[in-house]
Amino acid sequence: MLQFLKDMVKSFNVGSNKTHIAIVTYSTRAVLEFNFDRFNGSQITEAGYNSLIERDPISERLYLY
């Protein structure tokens, strides 16, 4: 699942004046993992989003099912 998310990020043209990304995980309830304004300006990069995808606890929840 983590690789799928990274591939999705890679498929978009992310940047400060381009695509911004947010992730919501859900099963019995929704959890906002990070929202669209998590990064600003030059921080909005593929590498930045990938680091958020790899961090705990999102990586733990994605492997529960």
N, C-alpha and C positions, 0 to 999 in steps of 0.2 A: 504494500500500500504506500509506503514512503516513496518508493521509486516512482510509482504512478503520479504522486503529487509533484515530485521534482520534474517529471516529464511534462506535466501540465504547465508548470511555471515556465519551463523552457520553451513551450510552444507559443507563449505570449511575448510580446515586445514590452517588457517591464521597464519602467523609468519614471522620473519625476513628472514628465509631461506625457506619459504614455500609460500603460496598463498598471493598475494597482491591484493587489490581491488580498482577499480575506478568506479565512477558513473557519467553517462551522462543522463540528462533528456532532453526530446525534445517534441515538438508539432509543432509549426510553425518554431522554431529555436532550435538548440542544445545548451545546457548549461552544461559545465563541472562543476559538483558539487565538486568533488575532484578527483585528479589524483593518479596514482599508487605510487608516492613518497611523498604523504601527511604525512606519518609516516616513522620513521626510527627505526631500531633495535628493542629494547624491547617495543617500543610504538605500534608495529604492533600486535594488539590483537582484539579479537571479541568485547570486551567492547569499545575499541577505535573507531572502525568502527561504532558501534551502536551509540556512542555519536555524531558522525558526521551525521548519518542518522536522528537523532532526532532534530538536530539544525535547526534554521531558517536560511535561507529562504527555504531550500529544503523541509521541512515538509509542508510548506504553498503551494508550487507549486504542490506537489503530490496530493493534495486534490482539485485542481481546476476543474478537469473533472470527 
